[in-house]
């Protein structure tokens, strides 16, 4: 019997923001449409769950699948920190009713740098602006390195120097990074300080980013009422495909 196409189980952080919830559901809907186009003969099920704040959680999301249906859990997270290495890894390991594999996080990725640059341009980026990349932050050094990697990718995509500011857990904190960029601008040719918003959707961290003192703060990657960006949808589908191939090579036994 042919192995069933594994479900795509997208797991976001979760947010209490209605706008953020709408934005992430929009990503789910866009992924559902796109994955059907990639797999017209056997389109996988698509589910959305959350690792914190919202329901359903990961076990409940997996339990919503058909009995024995294999699954790929795709973290809808921009870097791999505690939620990936602990929460999601443990949830996948605890699943006993189906074959499940965990994909990599969405970032770092050159396509996300392209999307960040577009958000900056939409915000009215000028030639003399100084850019600070706002990231959520993590106590896990691997997540911090992912963020530094994404900053380097944005620098390559934009041809500009990019500084980095964290909203929690790591240094420098975003207000300090904004202040440092403003001081540097005062020493040179001037210009505004603009925050590139490396957050998935509106919510608590987006509010913190907007309160950090920049002259302009770009929109996050997802907007509550706009179409999900093609770059982000493609990253989700590629993470799914990479992990599904691992599951297939393991004969449907991966955890």
C-alpha positions as CSV (number, residue, x, y, z in Angstrom):
1,X,0.0,0.0,0.0
2,X,1.3,3.5,-0.9
3,X,2.3,5.7,2.0
4,X,-0.3,8.4,2.7
5,X,0.6,12.0,2.0
6,X,1.6,13.5,5.4
7,X,-0.5,16.3,6.7
8,X,1.1,19.8,7.0
9,X,0.6,20.9,10.6
10,X,1.7,24.6,10.9
11,X,2.4,25.6,14.5
12,X,2.6,29.3,15.3
13,X,3.6,30.9,18.6
14,X,0.0,32.1,19.2
15,X,-1.2,35.6,20.0
16,X,-4.0,37.4,21.8
17,X,-4.1,40.0,19.1
18,X,-7.1,39.6,16.8
19,X,-5.1,41.2,14.0
20,X,-2.3,38.7,14.5
21,X,-4.7,35.8,14.6
22,X,-6.2,36.9,11.3
23,X,-2.8,37.3,9.7
24,X,-1.7,33.8,10.7
25,X,-5.0,32.3,9.6
26,X,-4.4,34.0,6.3
27,X,-1.1,32.3,6.0
28,X,-2.8,28.9,6.7
29,X,-5.3,29.6,4.0
30,X,-2.7,30.6,1.4
31,X,-0.6,27.5,2.3
32,X,-3.7,25.3,1.9
33,X,-4.3,26.6,-1.6
34,X,-0.7,26.4,-2.6
35,X,0.0,22.9,-1.3
36,X,-3.1,21.7,-3.2
37,X,-1.5,23.1,-6.4
38,X,1.8,21.4,-5.6
39,X,0.2,18.1,-4.8
40,X,-3.0,17.9,-7.1
41,X,-3.3,14.1,-7.0
42,X,-3.0,13.7,-3.2
43,X,-3.3,17.1,-1.5
44,X,-2.2,16.9,2.2
45,X,-4.4,18.0,5.0
46,X,-3.4,21.4,6.5
47,X,-3.9,22.2,10.1
48,X,-3.0,25.3,12.3
49,X,-2.1,25.0,15.9
50,X,-0.2,27.0,18.5
51,X,2.7,26.4,20.9
52,X,1.5,29.1,23.4
53,X,-1.4,31.5,24.1
54,X,-4.0,30.1,21.7
55,X,-5.7,26.8,21.2
56,X,-5.6,24.2,19.8
57,X,-2.2,23.2,21.1
58,X,0.1,20.8,19.4
59,X,-1.4,17.5,20.8
60,X,-4.9,18.7,20.0
61,X,-3.9,19.7,16.5
62,X,-2.4,16.4,15.8
63,X,-5.4,14.6,17.3
64,X,-7.6,16.4,14.8
65,X,-6.1,14.4,11.9
66,X,-7.5,11.1,10.7
67,X,-6.4,8.0,12.5
68,X,-2.9,7.0,11.6
69,X,-2.5,10.0,9.1
70,X,1.3,10.9,9.1
71,X,2.2,14.5,9.7
72,X,4.9,17.1,9.2
73,X,5.0,19.7,11.9
74,X,6.2,23.0,10.4
75,X,7.1,25.6,13.1
76,X,5.7,29.0,11.9
77,X,8.5,30.6,13.8
78,X,11.3,32.7,12.4
79,X,14.2,31.2,14.3
80,X,14.8,27.9,16.1
81,X,14.9,28.4,19.9
82,X,13.2,26.9,22.9
83,X,9.9,26.4,21.3
84,X,11.5,24.3,18.5
85,X,14.2,22.5,20.4
86,X,12.1,21.7,23.4
87,X,8.4,22.3,23.1
88,X,7.8,21.0,19.6
89,X,10.5,18.4,19.7
90,X,8.9,16.9,22.9
91,X,5.4,17.1,21.4
92,X,6.5,15.2,18.3
93,X,8.4,12.6,20.4
94,X,5.3,12.1,22.6
95,X,3.0,11.3,19.6
96,X,2.2,7.6,19.5
97,X,-0.7,7.3,17.1
98,X,1.0,8.4,13.9
99,X,4.3,9.0,12.2
100,X,5.4,12.6,12.7
101,X,8.5,14.6,11.8
102,X,9.4,18.1,12.7
103,X,10.7,20.5,10.0
104,X,13.1,23.4,10.5
105,X,12.0,26.9,11.4
106,X,11.1,29.3,8.7
107,X,14.3,31.4,9.1
108,X,16.9,32.3,8.3
109,X,16.2,32.4,4.6
110,X,17.0,34.7,1.7
111,X,13.4,34.9,0.7
112,X,12.6,36.4,4.1
113,X,15.2,39.0,3.5
114,X,13.5,39.9,0.2
115,X,10.2,40.2,2.0
116,X,11.8,42.4,4.8
117,X,13.2,44.7,2.1
118,X,9.8,45.0,0.5
119,X,8.2,45.9,3.8
120,X,10.9,48.6,4.3
121,X,10.2,50.0,0.8
122,X,6.5,50.0,1.5
123,X,7.3,52.1,4.6
124,X,9.1,54.7,2.5
125,X,12.7,53.7,3.0
126,X,15.1,56.5,2.0
127,X,18.7,56.3,0.8
128,X,20.1,57.9,4.0
129,X,18.0,55.9,6.5
130,X,19.7,53.7,9.0
131,X,18.1,50.3,9.4
132,X,17.7,48.3,12.7
133,X,16.4,44.7,12.4
134,X,13.9,44.1,15.2
135,X,13.7,40.4,16.3
136,X,11.8,38.7,19.1
137,X,14.9,37.4,20.9
138,X,15.7,34.2,22.7
139,X,17.9,32.9,25.5
140,X,18.9,30.1,23.1
141,X,22.2,31.0,21.4
142,X,21.1,29.1,18.3
143,X,18.1,31.3,17.9
144,X,20.3,34.4,18.4
145,X,22.7,33.2,15.7
146,X,19.7,32.6,13.3
147,X,18.7,36.2,13.8
148,X,22.3,37.4,13.2
149,X,22.3,35.3,10.0
150,X,19.0,36.9,8.9
151,X,20.4,40.3,9.5
152,X,23.4,39.5,7.3
153,X,21.0,38.3,4.6
154,X,19.1,41.5,4.8
155,X,22.3,43.5,4.5
156,X,23.2,41.5,1.4
157,X,19.7,42.0,-0.1
158,X,19.7,45.8,0.6
159,X,23.3,46.7,0.1
160,X,23.2,48.5,3.5
161,X,24.6,48.1,7.0
162,X,22.0,46.4,9.2
163,X,22.1,46.6,13.0
164,X,20.2,44.2,15.2
165,X,17.9,44.8,18.2
166,X,16.2,42.2,20.4
167,X,12.8,42.6,22.0
168,X,13.5,40.1,24.8
169,X,16.1,37.8,26.3
170,X,19.2,39.0,24.3
171,X,21.2,42.1,23.8
172,X,21.2,44.8,22.5
173,X,17.6,45.5,23.3
174,X,15.8,47.2,20.4
175,X,15.5,50.7,22.1
176,X,19.2,50.7,22.7
177,X,20.0,49.6,19.1
178,X,17.7,52.4,17.9
179,X,19.4,54.9,20.1
180,X,22.8,53.7,18.9
181,X,21.8,54.0,15.3
182,X,20.4,57.5,15.9
183,X,23.7,58.6,17.6
184,X,25.7,57.2,14.6
185,X,23.4,59.1,12.2
186,X,24.1,62.3,14.2
187,X,27.8,61.8,13.6
188,X,27.5,61.4,9.9
189,X,25.2,62.5,7.1
190,X,22.0,62.3,9.2
191,X,18.9,60.4,8.2
192,X,16.2,58.6,10.0
193,X,16.3,55.4,12.0
194,X,14.0,52.7,10.4
195,X,13.1,49.4,12.0
196,X,12.8,46.4,9.8
197,X,10.2,44.3,11.5
198,X,11.3,40.6,11.6
199,X,8.1,39.4,13.3
200,X,5.6,37.1,11.8
201,X,2.4,39.1,12.6
202,X,0.9,41.9,14.6
203,X,0.8,41.3,18.4
204,X,2.6,42.1,21.6
205,X,6.2,42.1,20.2
206,X,5.0,44.3,17.2
207,X,3.7,46.8,19.8
208,X,7.0,46.8,21.6
209,X,8.9,47.3,18.3
210,X,6.7,50.4,17.5
211,X,7.4,51.8,21.0
212,X,11.2,51.5,20.6
213,X,11.8,55.1,19.4
214,X,12.5,54.6,15.7
215,X,11.3,57.3,13.2
216,X,9.6,54.6,11.1
217,X,8.7,51.0,11.9
218,X,7.9,48.7,9.0
219,X,5.0,46.3,9.0
220,X,5.6,42.6,10.1
221,X,5.9,39.9,7.5
222,X,2.1,39.1,7.6
223,X,-0.7,41.6,7.5
224,X,-4.1,41.0,9.0
225,X,-6.1,41.8,5.8
226,X,-3.6,41.3,3.0
227,X,-2.7,38.3,1.0
228,X,0.1,36.2,2.6
229,X,3.3,36.9,0.8
230,X,4.4,34.4,-1.8
231,X,7.9,34.3,-0.3
232,X,6.6,33.2,3.1
233,X,4.2,30.6,1.6
234,X,7.0,29.1,-0.4
235,X,9.3,28.8,2.6
236,X,6.5,27.0,4.5
237,X,6.0,24.6,1.6
238,X,9.7,24.0,1.2
239,X,10.2,23.2,4.9
240,X,7.3,20.8,4.6
241,X,8.7,19.1,1.5
242,X,12.2,18.7,3.1
243,X,10.7,17.1,6.2
244,X,8.2,15.0,4.2
245,X,11.1,13.5,2.3
246,X,12.8,12.6,5.5
247,X,9.6,10.9,6.6
248,X,9.4,9.0,3.4
249,X,13.0,7.8,3.6
250,X,12.3,6.5,7.1
251,X,9.3,4.5,5.8
252,X,6.8,6.6,7.7
253,X,8.4,5.8,11.1
254,X,10.0,9.1,12.0
255,X,9.2,10.9,15.2
